[in-house]
Structures are given as structure tokens and as C-alpha cells.
Amino acid sequence: MAELSTMARPYAKAAFEHALASSALGEWSQMLATAAAVASQETVAKLLSSPAITTEQQAQKFIDVCGDALNAGGENFIRILAENKRLALLPIISELFEAQKAVQEQSVDVELTTAFALDSESEQRLADVLSKKLNRQVKVSSHEDRSLIGGVVIRAGDLVIDGSVRGRLAKLAEAVNS
């Protein structure tokens, strides 16, 4: 996976710098997400790996599938990726682009996993506290996992805060066994 990420990084950086210079981060984010979804389709993956069609044909077919989701800059980006046989990297390029966009916008996506559903007031208070702690704007998504027994697991980028009962029991078992 690291090798694919390494190959995708220069393309993501170039797309990000172009989008930033043209004040179109949101538009490029949507274009790359659409292109990544198209590239992830099994039939498209077969088309991209087919030696029977040229890179120009691959690019044009890919652009046709994306339809109006791509502007002229997006179409040129797809053509460059096709010329360099990198269309299959679009999901990783999109992911790397989103990470750079989050750093630029000083925002972070936070995933809350709770044993029971949080009411909107509790979720908002938790988001406010995390926003202050991380010095970033926080976008919260939450879901339930009854196996946690109680508490919450917070994931924000590389940061993981495990305040769940299951996590504490696992730490206790580890301490007892060592």
C-alpha cells in the first residue's frame, strides 16, 4: 500500500496546488471523489488494465463515464493520469487530496463510536471540546457499537482516544497478565 501511496502523492499534491491556486478546493474535491468512485468500479478497472485500447482511448472513455462531473482541468488531469498509466491510483489520490484539504482548512473528521446513541446536545458538546483540544474545526460522524459496553471511542486522523469500557477491560487484562 505504501508503494501506491508514494506513486499517488505527486499527483495529489499537483491537483491540490492547482485547486488551491484557483480557489477551487471544493470543486476539485468533488471531481476527485467522483473519479475515484468511477475508478473503483470493477468494469472500469478491467477497461483500464486492458492492453487492447490506447491511453488516449482509456482517458476518453473514463471522461465519458464521469460525464459533467469533470471540468476542463479535471479532464486534463485524467488525461495526464492515463498517459502515465496511473488512473487506477485515483482512489488514493482523492484520499491524499482530502487530507491536504483538511490541513489547509484546519478541519478534521472525527468519528465517534459509542455503545448507545448520543443525543445531539451531547454530540455538539463533545465536538466543541474536541475542536478546542485539536485547534481545528471538527466534523463529527457517529455510530453505535454495542460491543463497547459503555463509553466512547474517538478517532480523529491519527489520534485515537479509547474511553470505552471494553478498552479499559482490555487494558486491565493486559496489566493482570503481565
Sequence and secondary structure as in RCSB ss.txt:
>XXXX:A:sequence
MAELSTMARPYAKAAFEHALASSALGEWSQMLATAAAVASQETVAKLLSSPAITTEQQAQKFIDVCGDALNAGGE
NFIRILAENKRLALLPIISELFEAQKAVQEQSVDVELTTAFALDSESEQRLADVLSKKLNRQVKVSSHEDRSLIG
GVVIRAGDLVIDGSVRGRLAKLAEAVNS
>XXXX:A:secstr
 HHHHHHHHHHHHHHHHHHHHTT HHHHHHHHHHHHHHHHSHHHHHHHH TTS HHHHHHHHHHHHGGG  HHHH
HHHHHHHHTT GGGHHHHHHHHHHHHHHHTTEEEEEEEESS   HHHHHHHHHHHHHHHTSEEEEEEEE GGG S
SEEEEETTEEEE  HHHHHHHHHHHHH 
